[in-house]
Amino acid sequence: MLSDDLKRQAAAMALTEVQPGMRLGLGTGSTARHFVDLLGERVRDGLDCLCVPTSEVTAAQAAGLGIPLTTLDETPELDLTVDGADEIGPGLSLIKGGGAALLREKIVAAASRRMIVIADASKVVDPLGKFPLPIEVNRFGLGATSRMVGAVAAAHGATGAVTLRLGKAGDPVVTDGGHLILDALFGRIFNPEALSADLHNVPGVVEHGLFLRLCDRAYVAGANGIETMDA
Ligand code: 5RP
């Protein structure tokens, strides 16, 4: 089965958890896109919900489908966020940010009572770290921040480089918040909690893509069906 079909199956499972009147966080990426599409069908059929998108791309998709949108300023507490992930590790630890939306994704997930991740089975790993860890940084002082992130990465046994993410045209990718993204290839992340703390201690780091103790459930679609993983 195609990976895209698996993503849609996982999205459909997450949709079964949506109840009328819920306040929802809407993730970003190709898997979350399926969820938003399916939610749009339910809204068209009369479902009442209020949603906070985690990116401008998702906001545009949701608005186009007629999904009612709000902000965390108006609605600071959400019932459920459904999002994708780049890696799902032990204890439902996650790497996110492949789509450069990690900052808003983390803020929205943290504002939600529950977070469900939807993915195809290729995303499940042990340990985390094959996918380069996205780190959102302020534009000011990029060279100095990169060096300090590199030192943290080396101290945590990184096997690869820390690189500035570039877009197709070769220019730096700029996030919805106006920041840049560094991608740090670790190979294996042995101690995600300590790495998270060390990255947060680097001035200029706005946020990183390690999502720890945020995800409550994952629906993982594979060739043999959908696995439910609970934290
Ligand atoms: C965006 C993300 C995405 O959820 C992550 O990159 C997974 O994307 P996809 O569903 O396309 O594989 O974190 O910032």
Residues whose N, C-alpha, C, O or C-beta is under 5 A from the ligand:
A	BS01	5RP	T28 G29 S30 T31 A32 D83 G84 A85 D86 K96 G97 G98 G99 A100 A101 L102
